[in-house]
């Protein structure tokens, strides 16, 4: 499916109104500082209005700077009926709810009510907060202070959303003790049910005209029916997925199943605490729990390596893994029997029993004989070992059949939008992943003048990406560019190992060359904090992996170089990827050309999109991978990127950066 082959039928239903709303002297112009009409934005808004009127589906790729958020908000707020907007992250959710929707609603004078709905782990739970305050089991001084802040916050908040409490870091462990999970929520039995923030948020969402959710929440509900989205779907007229390129991965996560030894150990911890609190004389709780804990740890130890990813058919039949899994199931059954006898002594013990049964059921379901169909479609069974836990995964080979089933029924509008959905205007890869084969798709170009704003630089003389000295060679090629630019660089890596090596080398080189560029490395602080520091410094170098490839917006002089170490192909040891390639090849397709290459291109487009965020931004996109030039598929890759001028000469890069300095000086 290409953008050209699926041109949208012209319809005049709301065209005149949209021309007026996005025109020169429009309400949006008055409400938004710096607003100016953009043809791409206006045309996209018309296409979305058309889809809303006809209750149809639209795949909408909008180049960076198009203004896609307003392009879907205006028609959906005016004509969309009950609207669900799903975004890629909680940060984007907050931005939509707190900034973008209020701006558009005010400009349009649209009398719509709006609600924000997040997963239950985002809302403080009265019951668990009370219990944690009483238990006094906190060990660190920080956690004690954080708990005091949360307790104070509860007296004034109307939402209970932890995002409102900036004094307590989002990553603080204490949040786990004061929020509920599906397993630990008491439901209608809870004494605080009437005041529950999760229930309040869900009720508000049901009553609102527009509800802002995130992809994790949307798809978790399909699997668990536990996020409040299921109650919203029947009444929704319009569903919009922003950052829709993330959907295949997110949906795969939730349409499959993962059970971890960590789940078992967390259950053991709770069983011990609740048993000793409410039925101390009912069993030797420490003895009961220790057998299960030992079995869970022994299961992890059946793989001596630190990191393991293996499909179940790659594990030797003689491996200790299989008997260790049976032992864990047996010991877990023993603990469940003890809980059964004591369950009537406390609601929390009964809750542990229910959790135990669920884990046991999932362990049984995972280890079905090979060839049995799971959830009605093909899946791959695989194990993943980390330093202290083992995960058992069951992952669907394709989400298309499940997602199509979800879209059946009541006619409604489905909009899928992102800056990166197509490969050189071809939407086939995305459509096939999502099961949207015959749906209309269109791409609207960015208004940016990429030809003058950016330069694509592919250095010469680099070794093959699989050679042991590749990362060092990339750093050697990048250093003169970073130096010529005066810092202001993102160094995006495809692996954590490359991040660590790059950080180590750049630290040494900056010191040796007396370069004054602050170095920021993923993992040394949270993403938001690193980005704030990067913007404030103006000449920093930030090294990051996947989480910095998208959803990062740094405008202006703070960022003038984006370096990408390697084409972002999925790791070859990924059992799900291997199974998907095998399935494609059984159908006579080429796994590399039909799956790996388009996925890498869409990912690379995200990384490249970090560079030019505004009409005045200029900079260098440096892609270090020699395959971009040497391989026949390289042309398909760079033709999918923004149409920058291209060079392989370092001197051309230096001249371009020097011209940026001249423009900057003139502006000052």
C-alpha positions as CSV (number, residue, x, y, z in Angstrom):
1,X,0.0,0.0,0.0
2,X,1.6,3.3,-1.0
3,X,0.5,6.9,-0.3
4,X,0.0,7.5,-4.0
5,X,-2.0,4.3,-4.6
6,X,-4.5,5.1,-1.8
7,X,-5.3,8.8,-2.5
8,X,-8.2,9.9,-0.3
9,X,-11.5,10.6,-1.9
10,X,-12.3,14.3,-1.8
11,X,-15.2,15.3,0.3
12,X,-16.5,18.8,1.1
13,X,-18.3,17.9,4.3
14,X,-16.2,20.1,6.6
15,X,-13.6,21.5,4.2
16,X,-14.7,25.1,4.3
17,X,-14.8,25.1,8.1
18,X,-11.4,23.6,8.3
19,X,-9.9,26.1,5.9
20,X,-11.3,28.8,8.1
21,X,-10.1,27.3,11.4
22,X,-6.6,26.8,10.1
23,X,-6.5,30.0,8.1
24,X,-4.5,33.2,8.6
25,X,-6.9,35.0,10.9
26,X,-8.3,32.0,12.6
27,X,-9.3,31.3,16.2
28,X,-6.2,29.0,16.4
29,X,-4.0,31.8,15.2
30,X,-5.2,34.0,18.1
31,X,-4.9,31.2,20.7
32,X,-1.5,29.8,19.7
33,X,1.6,32.0,19.7
34,X,3.6,31.7,16.4
35,X,0.8,29.8,14.7
36,X,0.8,30.0,10.9
37,X,-1.2,28.1,8.3
38,X,0.5,25.0,7.0
39,X,-1.0,23.2,4.0
40,X,0.0,19.7,5.3
41,X,-1.8,20.4,8.6
42,X,-5.0,21.7,6.9
43,X,-5.1,18.8,4.5
44,X,-4.5,16.2,7.2
45,X,-7.3,17.8,9.3
46,X,-9.7,17.5,6.3
47,X,-8.8,13.8,5.9
48,X,-9.5,13.1,9.6
49,X,-12.8,15.0,9.4
50,X,-13.7,12.8,6.4
51,X,-12.9,9.6,8.3
52,X,-14.9,10.9,11.3
53,X,-18.0,11.7,9.2
54,X,-17.8,8.3,7.4
55,X,-16.8,6.3,10.5
56,X,-13.9,4.9,8.6
57,X,-10.2,4.1,9.3
58,X,-7.2,6.3,8.3
59,X,-3.5,5.7,8.5
60,X,-1.9,9.2,8.6
61,X,1.8,9.8,8.4
62,X,2.7,13.4,9.2
63,X,6.2,14.7,8.8
64,X,7.9,16.5,11.7
65,X,6.5,20.0,12.0
66,X,3.2,19.3,10.3
67,X,1.3,20.0,13.5
68,X,-0.5,16.6,13.6
69,X,-1.7,17.1,17.2
70,X,-3.9,20.1,16.2
71,X,-4.8,18.4,12.9
72,X,-6.6,15.6,14.8
73,X,-7.7,17.6,17.8
74,X,-9.8,20.2,15.9
75,X,-12.0,17.7,13.9
76,X,-12.3,15.3,16.8
77,X,-13.3,17.9,19.3
78,X,-15.9,19.4,16.9
79,X,-17.3,16.3,15.3
80,X,-15.8,13.2,16.8
81,X,-18.5,12.4,19.4
82,X,-17.1,10.3,22.3
83,X,-13.3,10.3,21.6
84,X,-10.5,8.2,23.0
85,X,-7.0,9.5,22.3
86,X,-4.2,7.1,23.0
87,X,-0.6,8.3,23.1
88,X,2.8,6.6,23.4
89,X,3.8,7.7,26.9
90,X,2.4,9.1,30.1
91,X,4.4,12.3,29.4
92,X,2.6,12.9,26.1
93,X,-0.7,12.1,27.9
94,X,0.0,14.9,30.4
95,X,1.0,17.3,27.6
96,X,-2.2,16.6,25.7
97,X,-4.4,16.9,28.8
98,X,-2.8,19.9,30.4
99,X,-1.7,21.9,27.4
100,X,-2.8,20.9,23.9
101,X,-6.5,20.0,24.4
102,X,-7.2,23.1,26.7
103,X,-5.6,25.3,24.0
104,X,-7.7,23.9,21.2
105,X,-10.9,23.7,23.3
106,X,-10.6,27.4,24.2
107,X,-9.8,28.5,20.6
108,X,-12.8,26.6,19.3
109,X,-15.1,27.4,22.1
110,X,-16.0,23.7,22.1
111,X,-18.0,22.7,25.2
112,X,-16.4,19.3,25.6
113,X,-15.4,17.6,28.9
114,X,-12.0,15.9,29.0
115,X,-10.6,13.2,31.3
116,X,-7.2,11.7,31.8
117,X,-7.0,7.9,32.5
118,X,-3.8,6.1,33.5
119,X,-2.9,2.7,34.8
120,X,-3.7,2.0,38.5
121,X,0.0,2.1,39.4
122,X,-0.2,5.9,38.9
123,X,-2.8,6.5,41.6
124,X,-2.1,6.5,45.3
125,X,-4.2,3.8,47.1
126,X,-5.7,4.8,50.4
127,X,-5.6,1.2,51.7
128,X,-2.0,0.5,50.8
129,X,-0.8,3.9,52.0
130,X,-2.5,3.3,55.4
131,X,-1.0,-0.2,55.7
132,X,2.5,1.1,54.8
133,X,2.2,3.9,57.4
134,X,1.2,1.4,60.1
135,X,3.8,-1.3,59.2
136,X,6.7,1.1,59.4
137,X,8.8,-1.4,57.3
138,X,10.7,1.3,55.4
139,X,14.5,0.9,55.6
140,X,15.9,3.9,53.8
141,X,15.8,7.5,55.1
142,X,14.7,8.7,51.6
143,X,11.7,6.4,51.6
144,X,10.6,7.6,55.0
145,X,10.8,11.2,53.8
146,X,9.0,10.3,50.6
147,X,6.2,8.6,52.5
148,X,5.7,11.7,54.6
149,X,5.3,13.7,51.4
150,X,2.8,11.2,49.9
151,X,0.8,11.3,53.1
152,X,0.7,15.1,53.0
153,X,-0.2,15.0,49.2
154,X,-3.2,12.8,50.0
155,X,-4.8,15.5,52.1
156,X,-4.9,18.0,49.2
157,X,-5.0,16.1,45.9
158,X,-8.3,15.5,44.1
159,X,-6.8,13.0,41.6
160,X,-4.3,11.0,43.5
161,X,-2.1,11.0,40.4
162,X,1.6,10.6,41.4
163,X,2.6,12.8,38.5
164,X,1.4,15.8,40.5
165,X,3.9,15.1,43.3
166,X,7.2,16.2,41.8
167,X,9.0,16.0,45.2
168,X,8.9,12.2,45.1
169,X,10.8,10.8,42.1
170,X,8.7,8.6,39.7
171,X,11.3,5.8,40.2
172,X,11.2,5.8,44.1
173,X,10.6,2.3,45.4
174,X,8.1,3.6,48.0
175,X,5.5,4.0,45.2
176,X,5.1,0.2,45.0
177,X,4.0,0.2,48.6
178,X,1.4,2.9,48.3
179,X,-0.3,1.9,45.0
180,X,-2.3,-1.2,44.1
181,X,-2.0,-3.8,41.4
182,X,-4.8,-5.9,39.9
183,X,-3.7,-8.7,42.3
184,X,-3.6,-6.5,45.5
185,X,-6.7,-4.4,44.9
186,X,-9.5,-5.2,47.4
187,X,-12.2,-4.0,44.9
188,X,-15.7,-3.2,46.2
189,X,-14.7,-5.0,49.5
190,X,-12.3,-2.2,50.3
191,X,-13.2,0.2,53.1
192,X,-11.9,3.1,51.0
193,X,-13.8,2.1,47.8
194,X,-16.0,5.3,47.8
195,X,-12.8,7.5,47.8
196,X,-10.7,5.3,45.5
197,X,-8.8,7.4,43.0
198,X,-8.7,4.6,40.4
199,X,-12.5,4.3,40.5
200,X,-12.9,8.1,40.4
201,X,-10.7,8.4,37.3
202,X,-12.6,5.6,35.5
203,X,-16.0,7.1,36.4
204,X,-14.8,10.5,35.1
205,X,-13.6,8.9,31.9
206,X,-17.0,7.2,31.3
207,X,-18.7,10.6,31.6
208,X,-16.2,12.6,29.6
209,X,-16.5,13.5,25.9
210,X,-12.7,13.1,25.3
211,X,-10.6,10.6,27.2
212,X,-6.8,10.6,27.0
213,X,-5.2,7.2,27.6
214,X,-1.8,5.6,26.7
215,X,-1.1,2.6,24.5
216,X,0.0,0.4,27.4
217,X,-3.4,1.1,29.1
218,X,-5.4,0.5,25.9
219,X,-3.9,-2.9,25.1
220,X,-3.5,-4.1,28.7
221,X,-7.3,-3.8,28.9
222,X,-7.8,-6.2,26.0
223,X,-5.7,-8.8,27.8
224,X,-6.7,-8.1,31.5
225,X,-10.0,-6.2,31.3
226,X,-8.6,-4.2,34.2
227,X,-7.9,-0.6,33.1
228,X,-11.3,0.9,32.6
229,X,-10.9,1.2,28.8
230,X,-13.2,-1.8,28.2
231,X,-16.1,0.2,29.7
232,X,-15.3,3.1,27.4
233,X,-14.9,1.3,24.1
234,X,-18.6,0.4,23.5
235,X,-19.6,4.1,23.6
236,X,-16.6,5.5,21.7
237,X,-17.2,7.0,18.3
238,X,-13.6,8.0,17.4
239,X,-10.4,6.3,18.5
240,X,-7.1,8.1,17.7
241,X,-3.7,6.5,18.2
242,X,-0.9,9.1,18.3
243,X,2.7,7.8,18.0
244,X,1.0,4.8,16.3
245,X,4.3,3.3,15.1
246,X,4.7,2.0,18.7
247,X,1.5,-0.1,18.5
248,X,2.8,-3.3,17.1
249,X,5.4,-3.7,19.9
250,X,3.0,-2.6,22.7
251,X,0.2,-4.8,21.5
252,X,2.5,-7.8,21.1
253,X,3.5,-7.3,24.8
254,X,-0.1,-7.5,26.0
255,X,-1.6,-10.0,23.6
256,X,1.1,-12.5,24.8
257,X,1.9,-13.5,28.3
258,X,5.0,-13.2,30.5
259,X,5.5,-15.0,33.9
260,X,8.6,-14.3,35.9
261,X,10.4,-15.8,38.8
262,X,10.1,-12.3,40.3
263,X,6.3,-12.7,40.4
264,X,6.8,-15.9,42.4
265,X,9.3,-14.2,44.8
266,X,7.0,-11.2,45.3
267,X,4.1,-13.6,46.2
268,X,6.3,-15.4,48.6
269,X,7.2,-12.1,50.3
270,X,3.5,-11.3,50.7
271,X,2.6,-14.8,51.9
272,X,5.2,-14.6,54.6
273,X,4.1,-11.1,55.8
274,X,0.3,-11.9,55.7
275,X,0.7,-15.4,57.2
276,X,2.7,-14.1,60.2
277,X,0.4,-11.1,60.7
278,X,-3.0,-13.0,60.6
279,X,-2.3,-16.8,61.0
280,X,1.0,-17.1,62.8
281,X,0.0,-20.4,64.4
282,X,-1.5,-21.8,61.2
283,X,1.7,-23.0,59.5
284,X,5.5,-22.8,59.4
285,X,5.3,-19.8,57.1
286,X,9.0,-19.4,56.7
287,X,9.4,-23.1,55.8
288,X,6.5,-23.1,53.4
289,X,7.8,-20.0,51.6
290,X,11.5,-20.9,51.5
291,X,10.8,-24.1,49.4
292,X,9.0,-22.1,46.7
293,X,11.7,-19.4,46.8
294,X,14.5,-22.0,46.4
295,X,12.6,-23.6,43.5
296,X,12.2,-20.2,41.8
297,X,16.0,-19.4,42.2
298,X,17.0,-22.9,41.1
299,X,15.0,-22.4,37.9
300,X,16.9,-19.3,37.2
301,X,20.2,-21.1,37.9
302,X,19.5,-23.7,35.2
303,X,21.0,-21.1,32.8
304,X,24.5,-20.2,34.0
305,X,24.9,-17.3,31.7
306,X,24.1,-13.7,32.8
307,X,21.7,-12.9,29.8
308,X,19.9,-15.6,27.9
309,X,17.2,-15.5,25.2
310,X,16.1,-18.9,23.9
311,X,13.1,-20.3,22.1
312,X,11.8,-23.4,24.0
313,X,12.8,-25.6,21.1
314,X,16.4,-24.3,21.4
315,X,16.7,-25.6,25.0
316,X,18.2,-29.1,25.0
317,X,15.7,-31.8,26.1
318,X,18.2,-32.9,28.7
319,X,18.4,-29.5,30.2
320,X,17.8,-29.1,34.0
321,X,15.3,-26.3,33.1
322,X,12.4,-28.7,32.4
323,X,12.5,-30.7,35.7
324,X,13.3,-27.4,37.6
325,X,10.1,-25.9,36.2
326,X,8.1,-29.0,37.3
327,X,9.6,-28.7,40.8
328,X,8.6,-25.0,41.0
329,X,5.0,-25.9,40.0
330,X,4.9,-28.7,42.7
331,X,6.2,-26.4,45.5
332,X,3.8,-23.6,44.4
333,X,0.9,-26.1,44.6
334,X,2.1,-27.0,48.1
335,X,2.0,-23.3,49.2
336,X,-1.4,-22.9,47.7
337,X,-2.8,-25.8,49.7
338,X,-1.5,-24.2,52.9
339,X,-3.1,-20.8,51.9
340,X,-6.4,-22.7,51.2
341,X,-6.6,-23.9,54.8
342,X,-5.9,-20.5,56.3
343,X,-7.7,-18.3,53.7
344,X,-10.8,-17.6,55.9
345,X,-8.6,-16.0,58.6
346,X,-7.9,-12.8,56.6
347,X,-8.9,-11.3,53.3
348,X,-5.3,-10.7,52.4
349,X,-4.4,-14.4,52.8
350,X,-7.3,-15.3,50.5
351,X,-5.9,-12.7,48.1
352,X,-2.5,-14.4,48.2
353,X,-4.2,-17.8,47.5
354,X,-5.9,-16.3,44.4
355,X,-2.6,-14.9,43.1
356,X,-0.9,-18.2,43.7
357,X,-3.6,-20.1,41.7
358,X,-3.2,-17.5,38.8
359,X,0.6,-17.9,38.7
360,X,0.3,-21.7,38.8
361,X,-2.3,-21.6,35.9
362,X,-0.1,-19.4,33.8
363,X,2.9,-21.7,34.4
364,X,0.8,-24.6,33.3
365,X,-0.4,-22.8,30.2
366,X,3.1,-21.8,29.2
367,X,4.4,-25.3,29.3
368,X,1.8,-26.8,27.0
369,X,3.0,-29.5,24.6
370,X,4.5,-28.0,21.5
371,X,2.0,-27.6,18.7
372,X,-1.0,-26.7,20.9
373,X,-2.6,-23.5,19.8
374,X,-2.6,-20.8,22.5
375,X,-5.2,-18.0,22.5
376,X,-6.4,-19.3,19.1
377,X,-3.4,-18.4,17.1
378,X,0.3,-19.0,16.5
379,X,2.7,-18.1,19.3
380,X,6.3,-18.6,20.1
381,X,7.4,-19.8,23.6
382,X,10.7,-18.5,24.8
383,X,12.7,-17.9,28.0
384,X,14.7,-14.8,28.9
385,X,17.2,-14.8,31.8
386,X,18.4,-11.7,33.6
387,X,21.0,-11.5,36.4
388,X,18.5,-12.5,39.1
389,X,15.3,-13.5,37.4
390,X,13.9,-15.7,34.6
391,X,11.0,-14.8,32.4
392,X,8.8,-17.3,30.5
393,X,7.2,-15.6,27.5
394,X,4.4,-16.6,25.2
395,X,4.4,-14.1,22.3
396,X,2.0,-14.0,19.3
397,X,3.7,-14.2,15.9
398,X,1.2,-11.6,14.6
399,X,-1.2,-9.2,16.5
400,X,-3.2,-8.6,13.3
401,X,-5.9,-11.3,14.0
402,X,-6.4,-10.2,17.6
403,X,-6.5,-6.5,16.8
404,X,-8.9,-7.0,13.9
405,X,-11.2,-8.9,16.3
406,X,-11.1,-5.9,18.7
407,X,-12.0,-3.5,15.8
408,X,-15.1,-5.6,14.8
409,X,-18.6,-4.7,15.8
410,X,-19.9,-1.1,16.2
411,X,-18.8,1.1,13.3
412,X,-16.5,3.8,14.5
413,X,-13.5,5.9,13.3
414,X,-10.0,4.6,13.8
415,X,-7.1,7.0,13.2
416,X,-3.4,5.8,13.3
417,X,-1.0,8.7,13.2
418,X,2.8,9.2,13.6
419,X,5.8,10.8,11.8
420,X,7.1,7.3,11.0
421,X,4.6,4.7,9.5
422,X,5.8,4.3,5.9
423,X,9.0,3.2,4.2
424,X,9.5,5.6,1.2
425,X,5.7,6.3,1.1
426,X,4.9,2.5,1.3
427,X,2.7,1.5,4.2
428,X,2.6,-2.2,3.6
429,X,4.8,-3.2,6.5
430,X,2.7,-1.3,9.1
431,X,-0.6,-2.3,7.5
432,X,0.4,-6.0,7.6
433,X,1.6,-5.8,11.3
434,X,-1.7,-4.2,12.4
435,X,-4.1,-6.1,10.0
436,X,-5.1,-2.8,8.3
437,X,-4.5,-4.2,4.7
438,X,-7.2,-2.4,2.7
439,X,-7.4,0.8,4.8
440,X,-6.6,4.2,3.2
441,X,-3.2,5.6,4.1
442,X,-1.7,9.0,3.3
443,X,1.6,10.8,4.0
444,X,1.8,14.6,4.5
445,X,5.3,16.1,4.0
446,X,7.1,18.1,6.6
447,X,7.1,21.9,6.0
448,X,10.8,22.0,6.8
449,X,13.4,22.9,4.1
450,X,15.6,19.8,4.8
451,X,17.8,20.5,1.8
452,X,19.2,23.7,3.4
453,X,18.6,22.9,7.0
454,X,20.5,19.6,7.3
455,X,23.3,17.5,6.0
456,X,23.5,13.7,6.0
457,X,27.1,12.5,6.6
458,X,28.3,8.9,6.2
459,X,32.0,8.7,7.1
460,X,34.4,6.7,5.0
461,X,36.8,4.0,6.2
462,X,34.7,2.4,8.9
463,X,35.0,-1.4,9.5
464,X,32.0,-3.7,9.3
465,X,29.5,-3.3,12.2
466,X,30.2,-6.8,13.5
467,X,34.0,-6.2,13.9
468,X,35.3,-5.9,17.5
469,X,36.8,-2.5,17.1
470,X,33.7,-1.0,15.4
471,X,32.5,1.2,18.3
472,X,36.0,2.7,18.8
473,X,36.2,3.5,15.0
474,X,32.8,5.2,15.2
475,X,34.0,7.3,18.1
476,X,37.2,8.3,16.2
477,X,35.0,9.4,13.3
478,X,32.6,11.3,15.5
479,X,35.1,13.2,17.6
480,X,36.1,15.8,14.9
481,X,32.4,16.4,14.1
482,X,31.6,17.0,17.8
483,X,34.6,19.3,18.1
484,X,33.7,21.3,15.0
485,X,30.1,21.7,16.2
486,X,31.2,22.9,19.7
487,X,29.3,20.1,21.4
488,X,25.5,20.1,21.1
489,X,25.3,16.4,20.1
490,X,23.2,13.3,20.6
491,X,25.2,10.1,20.3
492,X,22.5,7.4,19.7
493,X,23.6,3.8,20.1
494,X,21.9,0.5,19.3
495,X,23.1,-1.3,22.4
496,X,23.8,-0.6,26.0
497,X,27.3,-2.0,25.6
498,X,28.0,0.7,22.9
499,X,26.6,3.4,25.3
500,X,29.0,2.4,28.0
501,X,32.0,2.1,25.7
502,X,31.2,5.5,24.1
503,X,30.8,7.1,27.5
504,X,34.2,5.7,28.7
505,X,36.1,6.8,25.5
506,X,34.5,10.3,25.2
507,X,35.2,11.0,28.9
508,X,38.9,10.2,28.3
509,X,39.1,12.1,25.0
510,X,37.4,15.2,26.3
511,X,39.8,15.3,29.2
512,X,42.9,14.7,27.1
513,X,41.9,17.3,24.5
514,X,40.7,19.8,27.1
515,X,37.2,19.9,25.5
516,X,34.7,21.7,27.7
517,X,31.6,19.7,26.7
518,X,29.5,18.3,29.6
519,X,28.9,14.6,29.1
520,X,25.5,13.1,29.9
521,X,24.9,9.3,29.8
522,X,21.7,7.4,29.9
523,X,21.2,5.7,33.2
524,X,23.1,8.3,35.2
525,X,19.8,10.2,35.8
526,X,16.2,10.0,34.6
527,X,15.5,10.8,31.0
528,X,13.7,14.1,31.8
529,X,16.5,15.3,34.1
530,X,19.2,14.5,31.5
531,X,17.3,16.4,28.8
532,X,16.7,19.4,31.0
533,X,20.5,19.5,31.8
534,X,21.3,19.0,28.1
535,X,19.1,22.0,27.0
536,X,20.5,24.2,29.8
537,X,24.2,23.4,29.0
538,X,23.9,24.4,25.3
539,X,27.1,22.5,24.4
540,X,26.6,19.1,26.0
541,X,27.0,15.6,24.5
542,X,24.3,13.1,25.4
543,X,24.8,9.4,24.9
544,X,21.7,7.2,24.9
545,X,20.2,4.0,23.5
546,X,16.6,3.2,22.4
547,X,14.7,5.5,24.8
548,X,16.4,8.6,23.3
549,X,15.6,7.6,19.7
550,X,12.0,9.0,20.0
551,X,9.8,11.3,21.9
552,X,12.7,13.7,22.5
553,X,12.3,17.3,21.4
554,X,15.3,19.7,21.7
555,X,14.9,22.8,19.6
556,X,17.4,25.5,18.8
557,X,21.2,25.7,19.3
558,X,21.5,23.1,22.1
559,X,21.4,20.3,19.5
560,X,23.2,20.6,16.1
561,X,24.5,17.0,15.6
562,X,22.8,13.6,15.8
563,X,25.2,10.7,15.6
564,X,23.8,7.2,15.0
565,X,26.3,4.4,15.5
566,X,24.6,1.6,13.6
567,X,21.5,0.8,11.5
568,X,19.0,-0.3,14.2
569,X,18.3,-3.9,13.1
570,X,16.7,-6.1,15.7
571,X,19.2,-8.4,17.5
572,X,19.6,-11.7,15.6
573,X,19.2,-13.7,18.8
574,X,15.6,-12.5,19.3
575,X,13.5,-15.7,19.3
576,X,10.3,-13.8,18.3
577,X,12.0,-12.2,15.3
578,X,13.4,-15.6,14.2
579,X,10.0,-17.2,14.4
580,X,8.4,-14.3,12.5
581,X,11.0,-14.6,9.7
582,X,10.5,-18.3,9.5
583,X,6.7,-17.8,9.2
584,X,7.2,-15.2,6.4
585,X,9.5,-17.5,4.6
586,X,7.0,-20.4,4.8
587,X,4.7,-18.0,2.8
588,X,7.4,-17.5,0.2
589,X,8.4,-14.0,1.4
590,X,11.8,-12.7,2.2
591,X,12.1,-12.2,6.0
592,X,14.8,-9.5,5.7
593,X,13.2,-7.4,3.0
594,X,9.6,-7.8,4.3
595,X,10.2,-7.4,8.0
596,X,13.7,-6.6,9.3
597,X,14.5,-3.9,6.8
598,X,11.2,-1.9,7.1
599,X,11.3,-2.2,10.9
600,X,14.9,-0.8,10.9
601,X,13.9,2.0,8.6
602,X,11.0,3.2,10.7
603,X,13.2,3.1,13.8
604,X,16.0,5.0,12.0
605,X,13.5,7.6,10.9
606,X,12.6,8.2,14.5
607,X,16.3,8.6,15.5
608,X,16.9,11.0,12.5
609,X,13.8,13.0,13.5
610,X,15.5,14.2,16.6
611,X,17.7,16.7,14.6
612,X,15.4,19.2,12.9
613,X,12.5,20.1,15.2
614,X,11.8,23.7,14.0
615,X,11.9,25.8,10.9
616,X,15.1,27.5,12.1
617,X,17.0,24.4,13.3
618,X,20.1,23.3,11.3
619,X,22.4,20.4,11.8
620,X,24.3,17.3,10.9
621,X,22.8,13.8,10.8
622,X,25.8,11.4,11.0
623,X,25.0,7.7,10.3
624,X,28.2,5.7,10.8
625,X,27.1,2.3,9.3
626,X,29.0,1.6,6.1
627,X,26.1,-0.7,5.0
628,X,24.1,2.4,4.1
629,X,26.4,2.9,1.1
630,X,27.8,-0.6,0.5
631,X,24.7,-2.7,0.5
632,X,22.0,-2.7,-2.2
633,X,19.3,-2.0,0.4
634,X,21.2,1.1,1.6
635,X,19.6,3.3,-1.0
636,X,16.1,2.3,0.1
637,X,17.1,3.4,3.7
638,X,18.4,6.8,2.9
639,X,15.6,7.5,0.4
640,X,13.2,7.0,3.4
641,X,15.0,9.7,5.5
642,X,14.3,13.5,5.3
643,X,15.8,14.8,2.0
644,X,19.0,16.3,3.4
645,X,22.0,17.1,1.2
646,X,24.5,14.2,1.5
647,X,28.2,14.0,1.9
648,X,31.0,11.6,2.8
649,X,33.6,14.4,3.3
650,X,34.5,15.7,6.8
651,X,35.6,19.0,5.2
652,X,32.0,19.5,3.8
653,X,30.7,18.9,7.4
654,X,33.1,21.4,8.9
655,X,32.1,24.0,6.2
656,X,28.4,23.4,6.9
657,X,28.9,23.8,10.7
658,X,31.0,27.0,10.2
659,X,28.1,28.4,8.1
660,X,25.7,27.7,11.0
661,X,28.0,29.7,13.2
662,X,27.9,32.7,10.8
663,X,24.1,32.5,10.6
664,X,24.0,32.4,14.5
665,X,26.3,35.4,14.8
666,X,24.2,37.4,12.3
667,X,21.0,36.6,14.2
668,X,22.6,37.9,17.4
